Amino acid sequence: MIPSSTYRVQFGPDMGFNRVKHVAGYLHRLGVGALYASPLLQATPGSTHGYDVTDPTTTSAGLGGAVAREVLQHRLRELGLGFVVDIVPNHVGISMPQANPWWWDVLRYGRESKHADKFDIDWSRAPILAPVLGDEHGLEALAVDGDHLAYFDQIFPIAPGTSGGTPQEVHDRQHYRLVHWRTANTDLNYRRFFDINTLAAVRVEDPAVFEATHREVLSWGVDGLRIDHPDGLSDPGGYLRRLREAAPETWIVVEKILGVGESLPVSWPVAGTTGYDALREVCGLFIDPAGEPPTPGSLLYLETRCKETAARTLLRAEVRRINALLPFDDEDAVIELLTLFPVYRSYLPEGRNSLEQAASMNPRAAEIARLMLADPHGELATRVQQTSGMVMAKGVEDTAFYRYNRFVALNEVGGDPSRFGVPPAEFHVAMQAREAGAPDTMTALSTHDTKRAEDVRARLAVLSEVEFETAFARWTEKKPLPERSLTRLAWQTLVGAYPISADRLRDYLAKAAKEAKIATSWVDGNPEVDKAIAAWPDEVFGDAALMAEVTELIDRITPAGWSNSLGQKLMQLAGPGVPDVYQGTELWDFSLVDPDNRRPVDFEQRAALLARIDDGWLPEVDVSGAAKLLVTTRTLRLRRDRPELFTGYLPVPAQGPAAEHAVAFARNGLVAVCTRLPIRLEAAGGWRDTVLPLPAGEWTDVITGRPVSRSPLLSELLSPYPVALVVRS
């Protein structure tokens, strides 16, 4: 089953199976094709996201258990909704060892555990390191509690026959060693997810491990699967082929971050990605290239240095494991090879060009590449490829994108902040390529991983049409933060996400500063800097004169931001691919990076507004966001009820003095059109005599219900809404 669309719901302690069952009716009325669920297997107790699965053989008890899941699935089938589930093949959660039966058994029995081969552990460097101690003397706090060791509220198993003596003596007899948390990034001897020690990698390349980790979820009879972090797997292509064999009729998409011009390997039997490539293209359409701010320096240079730092510090343990596989000792060459990868990873024997490019600057790195190509499925090639994606993610997404803050609407997963905007011609080429090559791929505007929600980016895009540097400089002089680029990020965040509470802004800036790793970081905090950052939101909000200036700018750009929001929503929902609506984004959503974007959604409010729309209400474009709900439901319902309309793709050029401000495309009996760069449009005198020539036939705008002529004036077609979706009768 290929869904007409998906709606992402973040399950959690307050959003379990029973609660979602009651939301399902609203999703059906909205026009959704399938519920798209975050991970639903047993996770760490209290998990708010589900990516820390502790038992892949069991439905999450915290979400309601297997019976409640089956009741939800029955309700979805009654409504004709598909069921798409997010799965995590790369790793499991081990922050509470006793909650993970496999990990607990490995800690107890070591290499002799029946689960030892499930984990990617370097047994040549046994015992297993558990980096949990708060300092070098942490073992002094260890205690024996029955059949386990206790370190404050954390417990660890005691191997049979190893009791007796002091807690420290018992500890020294185990198959693991509790060590200072700071040693993890250099000494850890098990593969993990990025630099997160509490997410241990599993070996799904082993058929027995694949079967053990997938048997449960494949028994549910789901319609679709979203594959988390395939780049972490030893053989992503092999994994996906095995998964396709196990689920031949299932719609499968992968969380693969594609760079500009990059494509999925053709050998992967999947429908496509989770949509970050589409997000980059759609959002870039609403940025004015003429408004590009000054460049603070080379982004490529910054990314390269941040990647090198990530490899040398956060991921040094992974570098050392690769280095141990070489016939020579040269960690610097390993780091350089990982740093210079132009994409997240290669997939040897495919994708050798990326590897050769990375190796071209260093003879030792070139020798590593030669060894990899000589055995493309060997351990060296595998570990380099697994680690290159980690270096890219930690160096670029999680560091450089928090430092290079000239225009943060572009600082998105899969984005390229150095490319200022996407011209309409380039946008159309990308859409045509998607329709031709991956018509069933997922598309997205917001996800649980985006740095900021779609409507924050839409409003910030308007800054490309106005002069804002003078205001930013004036505000910075009044209320600077300890670090210059963070100050620029703070003003853009305040403008883009307003209204925002001081607490939300404070939490965001604290995270952003630590991710940037300039004045403070997660590993090496700076109390004085952290204190200044925490105080900044209250200081700004408490300055009435300053806030009057800030809100004046916000008020000036907000209507254009709404126009951009509606435009990008229609372009995504009507364009090629299977569009996903992230929870709550059918109304305005001004969330920031997680955990801010996992706040509860008011579904009752949305259902009430939808009922009014169904009664004939055409809401104004205003602060309520109901106009976005109108555009969303009309487009989703049309996709679900008339799927034959959503095939093909052909640009439709407007004609007239303001033609450059309209972006339109035709599919099989429909035309979608939106407004681009609304501030410049208004300054130039509006639409005037600009028209949109339509193919022969009788046309109706499904958003307003009005008939549309063959060559409508855009001043009429794009009023009262800055978008239109016209269908041929």
N, C-alpha and C positions, 0 to 999 in steps of 0.2 A: 504493500500500500504506500503510495506517495501522497502525503497529506496536502490539502490545498493551502494550508498555513499551519503554524504552530503557535502556541501561547506558553511561554516559559513560566512555570511556577516554582518558587523556591520553597521546598518543603522544610520543615523544622519543628521544634518543640511546640510552637503555637499554630502550625500549619500542617497537620497530619492528614491521613487519608480521609477521615470523617469530615473534616473541615473542607477539604478540597471537593469532596463529593457534593457538598451543598453549593459550591461555587460553579460546578460543572454546568448547571442549567444556564447560568449567566454567560459562560463561555460559548455555549451553543447559540444563544440568542445574539451574541456579538458577531458570530459568523466564523468562529475558529474551526479549523479542520482537525486539529489534534492537540491534546494536552501534552506538553513537553515538560517532564519532571526532572528536577535535580536528583542526584543519586538517592536510591531508596533502600539500599542494603544496610545491614546493621552497622552502625558507625559508633564512634566514641560517644559515650553517654553525654548528653547535652549538646552534641554537635549542632551548629546552626547552619551547616552547609552540606554535610553528607559526603564530602570528598575524603574523609578520613575513615573509610570503611574498615571495620575490625573483624567482620565475619561475612565474607561474600557468599556464604551458603544459606543465609537467613535474611528474610525481609526485616526491615527495621522495626524493632519493638517500640522504640520511642515515637514512631510515626503511627503506630496502631497495630502493627503485626500483619501476618499473612491474610487473616480473615478480612480485616478492614481493607487491605489492598484489593482483595478479590471483589469486595462489595463496590469499591470505587470503580474497578474495571467493568463490572456489570453495569453500573450507572453510565459509564462512558459509552458502552455498546448500545444501551437503550437510546442514547442521544445521537448516535452516529458519529461520535468523536473518536479519533484515533488515540493511541497511547504511545508516546515516545519517551524513552528513559535514557538518562545520562549514566554511563558506566565508566569506571575508573580502573582500567586494566594495569596501569603502571605501578601502583603502590597501594599500601594499606596503612591504617593508622596504628601507631604503637605508643602514643603518649601515655596511655594507661595499659601497661603490658597485660594485666589480668583480664582486660576486656577483649584481647585478641588471642584466641585459643592457640593459633598457630605460632605466634611469636612467643607466647608464654612457654609453650612446649620446647621451642628452640632454645630459649634462655635456660630452661631446666636441664635439657639433655644435650645441648650443644650439637656437634656434628652428627651424633647418633639419633637425633630427633627424627621422627617420621616426616616432619615438615621442614627439615633443614634445606632440602633442595628447592623449596618454594621461594626462598629469598636469595637475593644476589649478594652473598656474603663472601668476603675474601678470607677463606678458612686458613690460608697460609699465614695470616696475621692474627689468628685467634689468640686470646678470647675476644668475643664480641664486645665492642666498646659501647657503653651507654652514657652519653654525655649529659648527665643530669645534676652533677654536683655544683653547688653555688660558688665554691672556692676550692683552693688547693687542699684544704683541710676538711673537706666535707665528709669524709669517711668517719670522722669522729662522731658525727650525728647518727650513724647507722645503728639500727637495733634489730634484734631477732624477735619476730612476732609469730610464734607457731612454726608453720612450715614455709615461712618466707622472710626475707629481709625487708626492713622498712626504712626509707629515707624520707622523713617527714610524712607527707600523705601519699608518697609513691611506694609501691611494693614490688618485690622481685622474687622469683621462685628460688628455693634451695634444692639443689640436686640431691637425689637419694644418696644416703651414706656420707654426706658432707657436713652434718651438723656437729655441734660441740665446739667449745672455746668461745672466744670473744666474737662479737659481730664482724670485726675486721678479719679475724682468722677464717670465719665461715665464708666471708666474701671472697677471700683469696683462693678458695677451693672451687669457685663457680666457673661456669662456661662463659661468663661475662665479667666485665670490669666497669664499675661506676667511676667515671672520670669527670673532671672539670668541663663544664659546657663549652668553654673556649677552645678546647682541643679538637672539637668535632670537625671544624673546617680544614684542619690539616691532617688529622690522624684517623678519621672514621674509617671503618673497614666493612661497611655495608653500603650499597647504593641507595640513594634517597631521591626524593622529589626536590629538585633544585637544592637549596641549602637548608631544607627543613628536616631536621633530624628525626622528627616524630612521624615522618611518612616514609616507610621503608619500602623499597622497590621489590616487586615480585617477578618471577621468571615465567611469564606467560608464553615464552617461546617453547617451553617444555609442554608437550601435549597433555601430560597428566595435570600440570598446573593450570593450563588453559581450561581443561574440563572441570577442575575443582572450583575455579573462580567464576566460571560462566554458567555452570549447570543450573543454578537457581534462577538467575535473571532470564535465561533462555526458556525456562519452563513457564514463564508468565504469558507467553504468546503476545508479546508487544508488537506494535506495528513499526516502530522505528527505534534506532539506537544512536545516541550521540557518544562518540568515543573521545574521552578526555586524554589529552597529552600523548598522542601516538608517537611523538618524537622521542619520548623517553624509552620506548621499547627497543629491544635488540634488533628486531626485524619487523618494522611496521607493516611492510607489504605482506610478509608471510603471515603475520597475525591477522590481517584483514582478510586474506584469502581463506584462512581457517574459519574465521568468523562468518564469512559469506557462505561457506559450505555448511556451517551449523545453522544459519538463518538465511536460507536462499531467497525468501520473499520479503525480507525486512529492509526498510529504508534505512540506510546507514550514512551518517555524516561524521566527519572527523574534525576535531579542534586543531586544525593545521593553520598556522599563521603564514600566509603567503606574502612575499615581498612584491613590489611593483614588477609586473612582467613574469612572475613565477607562476608555475602551474603545478597541480598535483601530479605525481607519477602516473602515467597512463595505465600502469599495471595494477593500480589499486582498484578493487571492485566495490567502489563506493559512489554515492550520488554526488558528493562534493564536500565542501568545508562547512564550518558553522557560521560563516558569513562576515568575517572581519575584512575580507577583500571588498565585499560589496559596501560595507560601512565606509571604508576609505573613499570609495568612488562617489557614493551618494552625498556624503557630508562635504566633500571637497567641491562639489558643484556649486555650493552656496557661498563660497569664499571668493572675494574679488581679488584677482591677481594684482590689480593696480594698487591695492592697499597694503602691499607687502611691507612689513616693518623692516628696519635695518637688521642685518644679520650680525649677531654678536660674535660669530666665529664659525669655523667649520664644524658642522654637525658630525660629519664622518670622522673627523679627528677626535671629537669628544666621545663618540660611540666607541671608537677603537680603544681609547684610553680607559674608558669605563669597563669595557669587556676584559681588557688586560688585568685591571684591578680585580674584577670579579674572579677571574681564573687564578690569580695569584693569592687571593685571600679567601673569599667565601667558598670557593670550589677547589682549594688546593689539595684536598684529599682525593678528589677525582683525578686531578692532574698527576698526582703521585702514583695512583693505580695504573694510569696509562704509561707513565714513565717506566714502571717496573716491567712492562711488557717489551721494552725496546732492547736491542742489542747494545745500546750505548746509554749513558746517563746524561740527559739533557732536558731538564724540566722547562728551561726557557724556550726551547724549540717547540715543546708541546704547547706551552702557553701561546706562543706566537701563532702556531697553526690554528688553535682554537679561536684566537682573537681575530684573525683575518678571514674567517669564514664569512662570505657575503650574504649567506642565508642561514636559517636556523640549523639545518643539517642537510647532508647529502644522503642518498639512499643507494649505496653501491650495490651492484655495479652500475645502476643508473646514477646520473648526477655527478659524474666524475669531474665535470668542468668546475664546479664550485670548489671541490677539494684541490684541484690543480691551481686555481686562482689563489686560494688561501696559502698554498705552499710555495708560491713563486718567488717570495721575497727572502727566503732563508734556506740555505743549502741543507741544514739539518731537518727543517720542516719538510723540505722536498723529499728527503730520505724517508721520513715517516710516511708521507703520502705514497711513496713507491712501495713500501712494505704493506700498506693498506690495500693498494690496488693489486698487489700480488696475491692477496688472500682477502677478497672483499667481504667474505662472510666470517672471517676469523675474529678472534677476541679483540685484537688491536683496532681493526676497522670498526668493530661494533662499539667499543667504548669511546673512541674519538667522536663518532657520530652521535652517540647518546649525549656526550658532554658538550658538544658544540651548541646544541640547542639551549642547554642550561646557561652557558656563557652568554649567548645572545639575549636570553630572557632577563637574566640578572643584570647584565651590563647595559642593555638598551632600554627595555621596557621599564625596569625597576630602578634604574639609576639615571641614565642620560635623559630620559623623558621627564624626570623631575628636576633636571638642571637647565635644559634648553627650553626656556619659558618665554620665548619671544611672542608666541601665538598658540596658546595651549589647546585651542580647538583641534589642532592637528596632532597633538601628542596622545595618540590613541593606539591601542593594540593593533598591530599590522599597519600602522600609519608611517608616514615619512614627513616629519615636520619641516624638512628642507624644501618640499614641493608645495608651493603656496597655491592651493586651489586646483580644481580639475575643470578645464574648459569643456563646454558642452560637447564639442566634437569628440574629445577624448572620452567623455562619459558615454556617449552613444556607442563608440567602438567597444568599450568594456562591456556594455549591456548586450550588444550583439554577440560578442565572444562568449558571454555566459549562456545566452540562449542556444548558441550553436554547440558549445562544448560541455556545459553542465547545467542543463535546464532544470534539474531537480535538486540542485545544491540549496543549502539554507542561505538566506540573507538576513542581516540583522542591522539594527541601529543602536540598540542597547543590549548589553548582556550582564551577567553577574561579574564579569571580569573587566568591563570597560572602565576607563579612568574617570569618566563623567558621563552622565546620561545624555541622551540625544538632544533634549531641549536645552541643556546647558550649552552644548556645542552649537546648536542653532542660533542661540542668542549671541554667543561669542563670535560667531561668523560675521555678524553685523558690524563688529568692530573693524572689519576690513573695508567697510564703506564710510567710516567716519574717522575724524582725527581724534585720537585718544591719548597720544603720547604725552601731550602737555599736561593733561589732567593727571595721568599716572605719575609724572615727575613731581607735580605739585603735592599730590597726596603722599608720595614717598618721602618728600622733605619733611612733612608733618609727622608721619607715623611709619618710620622705617622698621624693618625687621633686621635681625643680626646678619642676615645673608642676602645679598643683592637679588639673586635670581629667585629666591623664595619670596621676596617682597613683590616682585612682578607677578609671580604665580598667585600670591594672595589677593592682589587687586583683581586679577582676572577671575579668580574663583568667586570673590564677593559679587562682582558684576554679573557673572554667568549664572550663579546659583541662588541669587537673591529672590525672595526673602529666605534667609537662612539664620538659624539660631546661633548664638555665640558658641554654644557647646558643640554643635555640628562643625562649625568652621574651625574651632580649636582642635577637635579631634583630627580633622582632615589635615590641617597644617602640620600638626605633630607627626603624622604619618609621612607626609610629603617630605618634611625636612630630614627625617631619618632614612627615607629611601634615597634621597639625594646624596647623603653621606658627605656633605661638605662641612657643615658646622657641628653636626651631631649625627648619630647613627644608632641603629638597633644594638650594635655590638659595643660601640664606644660612645655612650651618651655624654652630653655636655650639660650639666644641670643649669648653668647660667643661661645658655641658649634656649634650653627647653622651657625655662621659666619665662623668658621674654616672649617666646612664641605663644605660650599659654595665656599670657596677659594681653596680647595684641587684639583679639576680637573685642574684648570689653573696652579697651582703650579707643578703638575705632568707633564702635557703636555708641560710646559715651560722648563723642565729640559731635555735637549737633550740627555745627557749621560744616564740618567735613562730610558728615553723612548726607547733608542736604545736597552737596555737590555730587556725591556718589549716586544718590537716588535720582538726581536730575539726569545723569547720563543713562541710568537704567531705564527710566521712564521714556527717554528719547528713543532708545533702541528696542524696547520690548515689543511694540507692534510688528516691527520688521522681523524680530526673532520668532514671533508667532507665525508669520508668513513662511519663514524658513522651515519651521517645525512641520507645518502642514505640507509644504512642498516636498521635503525629504521623506515624509511618511508616505505620501502618495507614490513617489518615485520607487520606493522600496516595495510597497504593497502591491502595486500594479505591474512592476517590472519582472524580468526573468528570475527564476528561482522560486523557492518555497519560503515565503517571508515569515519570520518569527516576530512576535510581539512580546517583549519582555514584560513581566508582570507590572501592571499599573500604568504602562506607558501609553495606553489609549487616551489618557488625560495628560496634561502637562506633567512632566517629571523632571525635577531639578536635583536629582540625587548625585552624589559623588562616588568615589571608589568604595569598594567594600570595606567595612560592613555597612556603610551608609545606604547602599543600594539594596540591602536586604531588610529594610524596615517594613513593617506590616502594610499591606495594601487594603484600602477601604473599598471592598467589593460591593458593599451595600450602596455606597454613594454612586458607584459606577452603574450598578443595576438600575437605580432610580433614574439617573440621567438617561440611560438607554431606553427606559420605558417611555419617557417624555418624547424622545426622538421618534420612537415607533408610533407615538400618537400624533405625529406630524410636526413637531417642534423643529425649527431650523435655528439653532442657537447662534448668537453672535460670536465673533472671534474675540474672546475676552478672557479674563483671568480664570474663569471656571474651567477652561480647557474642553468644554463640551463640543466645540467645533472639531477638535481633534478626534473625539469619540465618534462624531458623525462621519468624518472621512474614513476612519478605521472600520467602522461596522459596515458602511455601504460597500467598501472595497472588499472586505473579507467575505461578506455574504455573496457578492458577485463571483468571487473566485470559487467559493464552495458550490454555488448553484449553477454556474455556467463556466465550467473549467475550459471549455473549448475556446472561449474568448482569449484566454491567457497563453496563447502560442504565437510564435513569430515575434519579430521586432523590427520596426522601421522608424527612423527619425522623421518627425513632421516639423518642418521649418515654418515659423511664423513669417508674415510679410508685413512690412511697414516700418515706421520710424523707431519703434521700440522692440523690434523683433529679437534683439539679443537678450531681452529680459524674459523671454518665454522659452521654456524647455518642454518639448512634447514628443511623445512617441506613440505609434500605432501598433496594436497587436491584431489579433484576428477578429475585428469587429468592434474594437474599442480604441479610444484615444485618451491618453492621460496627459495633462498639461499643468505646469506649475509656474509660479513667478520666481524669477531669479534676480537677486540684487535689488530689493525693493526700495532702498534709500536712494540709490542712483536713479531708479526708474522715476520716482516722484520728483527728484530734482530736475530731471530732463523734461518734465511736463506730462508724465503719465503715459498711458497706452496710446492716446490720440487715435489715429486711424489704423492701428496695427490689427491685423486679422490672422486667424488660424484656418487656412484652407483645409477642409475635410474631404475625404473620399465621398463618392456618390452614396446617397441613402438618406434616410430620416434618422436623426440623432436626438438622444435625450441625455441630459446630465443626470447621472444617477445620484449625485450628491444632493442636488436641489430638487430634482424631479422635473425640471423645466425642459421644454423642447429647445433644440439648438439648430440654427440654420447651417447651410453648407459652408459658409465662410463667415463665422461669427466675429464680431468685433471683440477683442480681448477685454476691452473696457466693460463689456456686458457679460461675457462668458466668465470672467474672473471677478465677479462681484455677486454676492457679498464675500465670497471666499476667494483666496488667492490661488485656488486649485480647482480643477474640474476633471471629471471622469465621464466621458461621453460614450454612449453605446449606441450602435446602429440597431434600429428596430428590425 
